Amino acid sequence: MSGIRVASGHLFFFYAYDAGFEIALEEARALCEASDSPGIAGLRPAPAHLQYRPRPLTVPAGSVPVTVSGKTFRFDATVKIFDFGALSVTLTLPLEDLPLDVYAEIALSLASESGVEKSAREEARRLFERIRPAVARPMFADLVEDYCVWHVGGFSPGLTGTEALARLPREIARLLTLERGELSEAAVADIVRTPIRYFDNDLFLAEWNAAFVYDPKFQDTAEVLEFLNIQVLELRFFDRLLHEAIEGVSEVLRPRRRLFHILHDPYEAPLRKLSGIRTDISLIRERIYNALKLVGDAYLARVYEEARRKVGAEKHEGTVRDQLAALTDIYTVLNNQAQAARAETLELIIILLIAFEIVMSFLRW
C-alpha cells in the first residue's frame, strides 16, 4: 500500500437498542452493579457543564470473541444504560503496530461480519433481562442502529493530519465507505472533502456508516458518535411507532353511524391511544436532545453536526415531524367526529324524550 503503519489505534463498533419507555437508573444500578459513565472527559478546553444529564450507567461486559475467516478477535465490551430506555453496546478492538493495509482489512472484514452484531445483541439482551424490573414498559425491540469508528492514535512514520489526508485519501475513503474496490478519483475527492481538524496532529472524517478519527485524544469524539448513534436509533423507532399508529387508525376513520354506537363512543379508545403516543414521543425526544449538550465545545459540536449530516439524522427528524403532524391531523379529525357523534347522540336522546312525553300525554288523555 503506502508503507505506512498504524502505530496504535482502535476499532469501535457501536450498536444501539431500544429496551422500553424509561429506565430507572438507580434501580438498574442495584440490579447490575453498574457505575456512572465518565461522559465527556474534557480533553480539549470546554465548559465543565458539558456532561450527560442524567449520566448513563456503564456495565463492563468483559471480553467478547468474534471469529472471522478462521481468525478469532477478542473485543472489549461495555454496555451503557440510558434513562430514556436505550442500551448502547460498544465493542472495542485495540490494535497496534500493523501495516495500514492489514488494519484496513481487519476493519472491513469485521464490519461485514454479522457475528459482531449478534454478539452485541446477546450482551444487550442479557443485560436487559437483568434490569427488566427497572424498565417501564419493557420491550426489547428488534431494531438496531450501528456505527463504526476507525481510530488511529499514531502513524509510523509520524504524520500530521494534513499529511495523512494528502497521502492516504484512498485508504481513508475505503474505510469510510466500507468498500473493498477501487474508488474513482471523483468519489474519493467527494468523500474526503469535509475534514475537521483541531490540532496539527488530528483529523476527523465521517460518512453515513463509519467515521475515521486520527487523534491521540479520541475518547470524547467516540463518546459523541456513540450518542449520535443512539439518537438515530430512537428516531427510527419513533418513525416505526408513528407509522403503525397512522396505519392502525385508518379503519376508525370510516363512518360509524349505527344505532348500537349510541351508548358507546367508538372514538374514545383510538383518541386515547393517539394522545398517549404523541405525549410519549414528545417526552422521549426532549430527554434525548437534552441529555448531552455540546454548545460550548466548538470542536465536538462540529464533529457532531458533520456526522449527524452524513448519517441522515435530519431526514429521519423530518420524517418524524411529518408523521407527528399527520398524527395530529388524524387526532383532530377523530376528535371532531367524536364531538359530532356525541352531539347527534344528544339530539337523538332529546327527540326520544320528546316523543316519550307526547306518547305519555296521549295515554293520560
C-alpha positions in Angstrom: 0.0 0.0 0.0 1.8 3.1 1.2 4.4 1.6 3.6 2.7 3.4 6.5 2.0 1.5 9.7 -0.6 2.1 12.3 1.4 2.5 15.5 -1.7 2.4 17.7 -5.4 2.6 17.2 -8.8 1.0 17.9 -11.8 -0.3 16.0 -15.1 0.7 17.6 -18.4 -0.9 16.8 -21.4 0.9 18.3 -24.8 -0.9 18.5 -27.9 0.8 19.9 -31.1 -1.0 21.0 -34.4 0.2 22.4 -35.4 -1.6 25.6 -38.5 0.3 26.8 -40.1 3.6 27.6 -37.9 4.5 30.6 -35.2 3.0 32.8 -34.9 3.9 36.5 -31.1 4.3 36.7 -30.8 3.9 40.4 -32.8 0.8 40.4 -30.9 -0.6 37.4 -27.6 0.2 39.2 -28.5 -2.1 42.1 -29.6 -4.9 39.7 -26.5 -5.0 37.6 -23.8 -3.3 39.7 -23.2 -0.6 37.2 -21.2 2.6 37.6 -21.7 6.2 36.3 -20.4 6.8 32.8 -17.5 9.2 32.8 -19.1 11.1 30.0 -17.2 13.9 28.2 -13.7 13.9 29.6 -12.9 17.5 28.5 -9.7 16.6 26.7 -9.9 19.9 24.9 -10.8 23.3 26.5 -14.5 23.2 27.2 -17.0 24.3 29.8 -17.4 22.0 32.8 -21.1 21.6 32.2 -20.7 19.6 29.1 -21.9 16.3 30.5 -24.7 13.9 30.4 -27.8 14.8 32.3 -28.5 12.4 33.8 -25.4 10.4 33.3 -25.9 6.9 31.8 -24.7 3.8 33.6 -21.8 1.8 32.3 -21.7 -2.0 32.7 -18.5 -3.8 31.7 -19.3 -7.0 29.7 -15.8 -8.5 29.6 -14.2 -10.0 26.5 -16.3 -11.0 23.5 -14.8 -13.3 20.9 -15.7 -13.0 17.2 -14.3 -15.3 14.6 -13.8 -14.1 11.0 -12.3 -16.2 8.3 -10.9 -18.6 10.9 -9.3 -15.9 13.0 -10.7 -15.0 16.4 -10.7 -11.4 17.6 -11.4 -10.6 21.2 -13.3 -7.3 21.8 -13.6 -5.3 25.0 -17.3 -4.9 25.5 -19.3 -2.4 27.5 -23.0 -1.6 27.7 -24.4 1.8 28.6 -27.9 2.3 30.1 -29.7 5.5 29.3 -32.7 6.7 31.3 -34.8 7.2 28.1 -34.9 3.4 27.5 -31.9 2.8 25.3 -29.0 0.4 25.6 -25.7 1.1 23.8 -23.2 -1.7 23.3 -19.6 -0.7 22.4 -17.3 -3.4 21.1 -13.6 -2.2 21.0 -10.7 -3.9 19.4 -7.3 -2.3 20.3 -4.7 -2.6 17.5 -1.0 -1.6 17.3 2.0 -1.8 15.0 0.2 -3.0 11.9 0.6 -2.1 8.3 -2.2 0.2 7.2 -3.5 -2.3 4.7 -3.8 -5.0 7.4 -5.5 -2.5 9.7 -8.0 -1.7 6.9 -8.6 -5.4 6.0 -9.4 -6.2 9.7 -11.8 -3.3 9.9 -13.6 -4.1 6.7 -13.8 -7.8 7.4 -15.3 -7.2 10.9 -17.7 -4.5 9.5 -19.2 -7.1 7.1 -19.4 -9.9 9.7 -22.9 -10.4 11.1 -21.5 -12.2 14.1 -20.3 -8.9 15.5 -23.8 -7.5 15.8 -25.1 -10.9 17.0 -22.6 -10.8 19.9 -23.6 -7.2 20.7 -27.3 -8.1 20.7 -26.6 -11.0 23.1 -24.8 -8.7 25.5 -27.6 -6.1 25.4 -30.4 -8.7 25.8 -28.6 -10.4 28.7 -28.3 -7.0 30.5 -31.9 -6.2 29.6 -33.2 -9.3 31.4 -31.2 -8.4 34.5 -32.6 -4.8 34.7 -36.1 -5.6 33.5 -37.7 -4.7 36.8 -36.2 -1.2 36.4 -37.7 -0.7 32.9 -41.0 0.9 32.4 -43.0 -0.8 29.7 -40.1 -3.2 28.9 -39.8 -4.4 25.3 -36.5 -5.3 23.6 -37.2 -4.0 20.1 -35.7 -5.8 17.1 -34.4 -2.6 15.7 -30.6 -1.9 15.8 -28.6 1.1 14.8 -24.9 0.6 14.2 -21.9 2.8 13.5 -18.2 2.1 13.1 -15.3 4.3 14.2 -11.8 3.6 12.9 -9.4 5.3 15.2 -5.7 5.8 14.6 -3.7 7.2 17.5 -0.4 7.5 15.6 1.2 6.5 12.3 4.7 5.3 11.7 6.4 7.3 10.4 4.6 10.2 12.1 2.1 12.2 10.0 0.2 15.4 10.6 -3.5 15.4 9.9 -2.9 17.3 6.7 -0.2 14.9 5.6 -2.4 11.9 6.4 -5.2 13.2 4.3 -2.8 14.1 1.4 -1.0 10.7 1.4 -3.9 8.4 2.3 -7.1 9.7 0.7 -8.0 6.4 -1.0 -7.3 4.3 2.1 -9.4 6.6 4.3 -12.2 6.7 1.7 -12.4 2.9 1.6 -12.6 2.8 5.4 -15.3 5.4 5.5 -17.5 3.7 2.8 -16.6 0.1 3.8 -15.7 -0.5 0.2 -13.1 -3.0 -0.9 -13.0 -2.0 -4.6 -11.0 0.9 -6.2 -12.9 4.1 -5.8 -12.8 6.7 -8.6 -10.9 10.0 -8.1 -14.1 11.9 -8.1 -15.6 9.6 -5.4 -12.5 9.9 -3.2 -12.4 13.7 -3.5 -16.1 13.9 -2.6 -15.8 11.5 0.4 -12.8 13.4 2.0 -13.8 16.9 1.1 -15.0 18.0 4.5 -12.3 17.1 7.1 -12.4 18.6 10.6 -9.1 19.4 12.4 -8.3 20.9 15.7 -4.6 20.3 16.3 -1.9 19.7 13.7 -1.8 16.0 14.5 -5.5 15.2 14.3 -8.1 14.6 11.6 -11.8 13.7 11.6 -14.0 12.5 8.6 -17.4 11.0 8.7 -19.7 9.0 6.4 -23.1 7.5 6.8 -22.0 4.3 8.5 -18.4 5.0 9.6 -16.0 7.7 10.8 -12.2 8.0 10.6 -10.6 9.5 13.7 -6.9 10.3 13.6 -6.3 11.7 17.1 -4.5 10.7 20.2 -7.3 12.3 22.3 -10.1 10.3 20.7 -12.3 9.5 23.8 -14.7 12.5 23.6 -15.1 12.1 19.8 -16.0 8.5 20.3 -18.5 9.4 23.0 -20.3 11.9 20.8 -20.5 9.5 17.9 -21.9 6.8 20.2 -24.6 9.2 21.4 -25.5 10.2 17.9 -26.0 6.5 17.0 -28.5 6.3 19.9 -30.3 9.3 18.7 -30.7 7.9 15.2 -32.0 4.6 16.7 -34.7 6.5 18.6 -35.7 8.5 15.5 -36.1 5.2 13.6 -38.1 3.8 16.5 -40.4 6.9 16.5 -40.8 6.5 12.7 -41.9 2.9 13.1 -44.2 3.7 16.0 -45.9 6.6 14.2 -46.3 4.6 11.0 -48.0 1.8 12.8 -50.3 4.3 14.7 -51.3 6.0 11.5 -52.0 2.7 9.7 -53.9 1.5 12.7 -56.5 4.3 12.8 -57.4 4.0 9.1 -60.4 1.7 10.0 -61.5 4.1 12.7 -61.8 7.0 10.2 -64.6 5.2 8.3 -68.2 6.5 9.1 -69.7 4.8 12.1 -73.3 5.9 12.4 -75.1 2.9 13.8 -77.7 2.6 16.4 -75.6 0.4 18.7 -73.0 3.1 18.9 -75.4 5.4 20.8 -74.2 4.2 24.2 -70.6 3.5 23.1 -68.1 6.1 21.8 -66.1 4.3 19.1 -63.5 7.1 19.1 -62.6 7.0 22.8 -60.0 4.2 22.6 -58.2 5.5 19.4 -58.2 9.1 20.7 -56.7 7.9 24.0 -54.1 5.8 22.1 -53.1 8.6 19.8 -52.8 11.1 22.6 -50.6 8.7 24.6 -48.3 8.2 21.6 -47.9 11.9 21.0 -47.1 12.5 24.6 -44.7 9.6 24.9 -42.7 10.7 21.8 -42.6 14.3 22.9 -41.2 13.3 26.3 -38.6 11.0 24.9 -37.4 13.4 22.3 -37.0 16.1 24.9 -34.9 13.7 27.1 -32.7 12.6 24.2 -31.9 16.1 22.9 -31.3 17.5 26.4 -29.2 14.5 27.6 -25.9 15.8 26.1 -25.2 19.5 25.3 -22.3 20.4 23.0 -23.0 24.1 22.6 -19.8 25.2 24.4 -17.4 22.9 22.7 -16.7 24.1 19.2 -14.7 21.0 18.1 -17.2 18.4 19.4 -20.1 20.4 18.1 -18.5 20.4 14.6 -17.9 16.7 14.9 -21.5 16.0 15.9 -23.0 18.2 13.2 -20.8 16.7 10.4 -21.6 13.1 11.5 -25.2 14.0 12.0 -25.4 15.3 8.5 -23.7 12.3 7.0 -25.9 9.7 8.8 -29.0 11.4 7.6 -30.4 12.3 11.1 -32.1 15.4 9.6 -34.0 13.3 7.2 -35.2 11.0 10.0 -36.2 14.0 12.0 -38.1 15.4 9.1 -40.0 12.1 8.7 -40.8 12.0 12.3 -42.1 15.7 12.2 -44.2 14.9 9.2 -45.7 11.8 10.8 -46.4 13.7 14.0 -48.2 16.4 12.0 -50.2 13.7 10.2 -51.0 12.1 13.6 -52.1 15.5 14.9 -54.4 15.9 11.9 -55.9 12.5 12.4 -56.4 13.2 16.1 -58.2 16.4 15.1 -60.4 14.6 12.6 -61.2 11.9 15.1 -61.9 14.4 17.9 -64.3 16.3 15.6 -66.1 13.1 14.6 -66.3 12.2 18.3 -67.9 15.6 19.1 -70.3 15.3 16.2 -71.2 11.8 17.3 -71.9 13.0 20.8 -74.0 15.9 19.5 -76.0 13.5 17.4 -76.5 11.1 20.3 -77.7 14.0 22.5 -80.1 15.2 19.8 -81.4 11.7 19.4 -81.9 11.4 23.2 -83.8 14.7 23.2 -86.0 13.6 20.3 -86.8 10.3 22.1 -87.6 12.1 25.3 -90.0 14.5 23.5 -91.6 11.5 21.7 -91.9 9.8 25.0 -93.6 12.8 26.6 -96.0 13.0 23.7 -96.9 9.4 23.9 -97.4 9.7 27.7 -99.6 12.8 27.3 -101.9 10.9 24.9 -102.1 7.9 27.3 -103.1 10.2 30.1 -105.7 11.9 28.0 
